[in-house]
Amino acid sequence: MKVDYLIIGQGLAGSLLAWELIQRRCSVVVVDNGNENASQIAAGLINPITGMRFVKSSDLEILLPAAKKIYSNLAEVFGQQFFIEMPMVRIFSGINDLTNAEKRLNNPEYTQYIDKLQIQDQTLGDIATPYGFLEQKQTGYLLTRPLLNCLKAFLISQNYYRKAEIDYQDIEFEPTLRWQDICPGKIIFSEGHRATQNPWFSWLPFQPVKGEILTLEHQSELPDKILNYGNWLIPVNTKQARIGATFDRDNLNTFTTEKGKEELINAISKFSPGLAHSTVIDHQSNIRPCTLDRHPFLGEHPKLKQLAIFNGFGAKGSLQIPWYAGHFADTILNNSQLIPSCNIGRHFKKYFV
């Protein structure tokens, strides 16, 4: 069977790239082992302003509209909402946070992303805010698991999906590119952190990070807003909330741990002792495909042009992937140039032998 593109991995990156290529009338097959991936358990947060200094995400002006557009289009196609727009409250941990927030409040470039600043000592329901807080706009979260389930069902219905465990040795290059009975024009690897074991792309400087997330059942009074306090809290409903996430670069496995659970509970207890006594009804863990320079990895292999990679979005995948999927499709269909910040060519001299 001949197809234009064989995509390895049905996480958010592989799924949205497949969708983009299909909209451009390309023939695609997505291969996935069916196991739970990082995209499925991710919070899917979209937060325009991040970090201790409240800095806008890079290329926000193009990334955010693209993300909202594709998630809105997918909502129309599948008849359900995937992106939940919800205000975010950034709770200050000290006077420096307040100072940095005041600078942004007076900067016209941040006006569309900041609602108001609260500097008085008060509470948000059962959440204490001794140093005040900043309310942010154009924030929210993506329901990644329902979205991936819908896209998977669509791919299956069109015979675009194959459940299989990829053995790299099964990929043949002569006389033509081939995997099992499929002869693609190009193979694109979107396999998340497993790319560190890929014989053609493992030289790329990935920096995988394990993250654990809890779902709590509680009796606390919480605002209908995302809370950002170094970690994050997303209200699922009036009695349930998700909190996360840990960052562990040393123990790269998908096992949940008591240490991770305690870290998350201790963090929220500083602002809400009541939540610290909630019932943990779910505990999940997976590995984010982060990169050393915090930019994604896109592009063709330097010697084997039939192989390409679309990966490395880390914790900002929900915001970044929609635009980058369109950008990558442009490059492989129209021979346009990848922007340097995401092009894996930036690492050829240092890492590739």
N, C-alpha and C positions, 0 to 999 in steps of 0.2 A: 504494500500500500504506500503510495507516494503522498506526502503532505509537505506543506511549506515549512512548518515549524513543529518540532517536538520539544515541549517544555517539560522539564523535570522539576516537579514540586508544585503542590496545589495549596501553598500558603497564600497570603494576601498578594505577595509580589507575583507569583506565577499565575494566580487566578485573574488578577486585573490586567496583566500583560496579555494573557490569552484572550480575554474579553476585548481588549483594544485591537488586537490583530484580527479577531473574528469580525469586528465592526468594519474593518478595512478589507473584508472579503478574502482573507487568508485562510488556508486550511491548516488546522491546528490539532494536535493531540497532546493532552496533558497526562503525564504519568506520575502517579503518587502511590506511596505504600499504604495509605489509608490510616496511618497512625496519627495521634494527636500532635499538632505542631504548635510552635510558639504563637502564631497568629490566632489560633483558636482560643487560647486562654488569655491573650493580651487584653489590657484594658481598652486599647484603641483610642487613647486620649489624643485630642487635638487641642494644643495649647500654643497660641501664637507667641507668648512671652514666657521665656524660661530662664533658669539659672538664678544665681544669687544676685546678679545685677539687673534682673528683669530686662533681658535683651530680646529683641524680636528674632524669631527664627530666620535663618538665612533664606533669601528668596521667597519670603512669606507672601509677597504681593502676587506672585504667580502660582505658588503651591496651594494656598488656601482656596482661591476661586476654583481651581481645577479639581480639588478634592470635593468641594461642595457640589460642583456640577456633576461629576461622575456618580456620587452617592445618591444624588437626586434622580438622575436618569435610571439608575439601578432600582431605586424605590418604585418608580413608575412601571418598570418592566416586570418586577416581581410582586408588586402590590403590597409591599410592606416597607416600613421605614427602617433604615439602617444607621443613619447618622442622627444621633440625638443631640441637638444643640441645647446646651445647658450652661448657665453662668458658672464661673469658677471663682472661688474665694481663696486668695493667697494670704494665709495667716502668717504674720510676721513673727520671727523667732527672736528678734532683738531690734535695737535702735538703728542698726545699719540697714536693715530691710526697709524700715520706714523712710530713711534718707534716700535710698535708691529709688523707692517708689515715688517719692515726691518729685524727683528729677524727671521721671518718665511722665508723670501727670502733667508737667509743664512743657512737654515736648509734643508739638503738633503731629509728629509722625506716629505717635502712639495713641492719639485721640480715639480712633475707631476700635481700639482693642482694650481700652480702660474705661470703666464706668465711673467708679468713685473710690475715694480713699477714706477709710475710717480709722482715726488715730486714737480714739478714746478706748479705755479699758471697758469692754462689754462682752456679752456672750452672744453666740449664734445658736439659739436653742440650748443644747447642753455642751456646746463647744466654747471653751474659754479663749479669748483673744487679748491677752494682757498688753501686747504691743500694737494692737490694731490689725487692720487687714486691708487688702486691696481687692476690689471687685473687678473681674475681667470679663470682656465681651468676646463674642465669636469663638467661644470655646465649646467643647462637647466631647462626645465619645462615640466610637463606632461599634456597633454590634457585630463583631467580626465573625463569630461562630454562625449566626443565622445567615449572614451574607455569604460565607464560604459554602454553607450547605446549599443555598439557592444556586450559586454558581456551579457547584458540583453536579446538582440535579440537571441543570441546563446542559452541561458538558456531556453527561451520560445520555441525555435524550437525543443529542445530536451525534452520538458516537464519537465524541471528541475526548473521551476519558478512558484511561486504562489503569486499573489497579495492579500495581506490580512493584516489587523491590528491585531497584536498578542495580545490576552488577556491571560496573564500569568495563569489565573485560568482555561483556557482550556487545559493546559498541564497536562496529567494524568501519573501517575507512576505505577499504579497497574491495572490489572495484568501485564501489560507491558508498556513501555514508549510510549506515544501516543499524537499526536496533530491532531485534526479533524480525517481525514481518513488516516493519515500518521503515521507509526510505525517506527521511526528511531532507529538505534543502539546508536546514541548520538545526542544531540542537542548542537550546538555551537552558542553562542550569539556574534554577531558582529554588534551591534546596535548603535555604536557611543555613544554620550553623554546620550542617553536614558537608558544606563546601570545603571545610578544613580537611576532609578526607578525599576530596576530588583530585585525581591524579593530574588534571590539567590546570586546576585553579587553586590548589592548596598553598601555592607560594604567595598568594595575596595576603596582606597583613590584616587578617581578621582578628578581632578581639572579642570573642564570644562572652556573654555575660548571662549567668543563671539568675532567674528571677522567680520569687515565690509570691503568691497572691492568696489572700483569705477572703471568704465570704462569711459575714457575721449575721447572726439573728440577734436583734437588740430591742431594748425598750426605751432607748434614748430619743430625745427630740432633736431632729436634725433638719437643717434648712434643705430645701430642694435645689441644692447647688453642689457642684463638685468642690471638695475641699483639697487644698494643696498646702501641706505643712512640712515640706521636705519629702514626705511620702504623699500619697493621695487617697482620697475616699470618694467613692461614687455611690450615691444612694440608688439602690435597685428598686425599692419601694419603701413604704413608711416603716417597715420592720426589718429590712435587710439592707446590707451595704457591702461593697467590695473594698478592700484596702490592699495597698501594695506600694511599691514592689521592692523586694530586696535586690541587691547587686552583689553577685558573687562571681569573681573571675577565676577562682581557684578550683571549685568543686563543680566541674562541668558535667552534671548529670541531671536527670529529670526527677530525682527523688525529692519528696517534701521532707523537711527537717523540723525538729522542735526548735532548733536555734533560729531558723527563719521565722517561725511562728512567733516566738518570743520577741524577736526584733520588731516585728510589725505591731504586736500588741503594746509593747513598751512605748513605741513612737506615738501611737494614738492616745495612750493613757496620759501623756503630758498635757493634752488639751481637753480630754474627756475621760475622766476616771470611770464613768459609767460604761462607756464602750469597752473598756478593758475587761469588763466582766461579762461581755457578750458571749453567746454560744457560737463556736466555730462550726459551721455546717458544711464548709467545703474548703479544701486546701490544695492548691494547684502549683505546679512548677514546670518551667521549660527554659529553653536557652535562646536568647536573642542573638541574631547574627550581626553584632556590632563590628565596627571597623576601627583600626588604630587612629585614623585621621578624622573619623566621624562623618565621612562622606561615603555614599554608596558605591558599589562596584558594578559598572556597566561596560560592556564592550566585548570585542572578539578576542579570542586567544591570539597572541602575537605570531604564532606560526601556523596553527590550525584554524583557519578562518571559518570553517564549518561549525566551530564551537564558540559559544558566547555565554556570558554570565549576566544575570540581572538579579542583584542580591545586595546584602549589606545595609539594609535600611534601619536596623536596630530598633530603638524605642520610638522612632518618629515615622514609622511606616505608614500609618493611617493618613498622615498629612502629606508625605512625600510621594508615595507610590503612584497615585493617579497621574500626576503631571509627568513623572519620569517614565511611566509606561507609554504615554503618548510621545515623549521625546525619543525614547529608544525605538519605538515603531517607526518614527520618522527617519532615524539614521539607518535602520536596516532595510527599509523599503525605498528610501529616496537618496541613499548615499550621502546624507547630510552629516555634519560633524557633531560628535558628542561634546557637550560643554566640558572643559578641562577638569572641573572639580569632581566629576563622577567618572570620568574616563579612566579605565584601568591602565591606560598607557602611562599615567603619571607614576606608576610603580615599575615599569619595565626594566629600567636601568639598575634599580637598586635590588629588586627581588627576583626577577626572572633570569634563569640561566638556560 
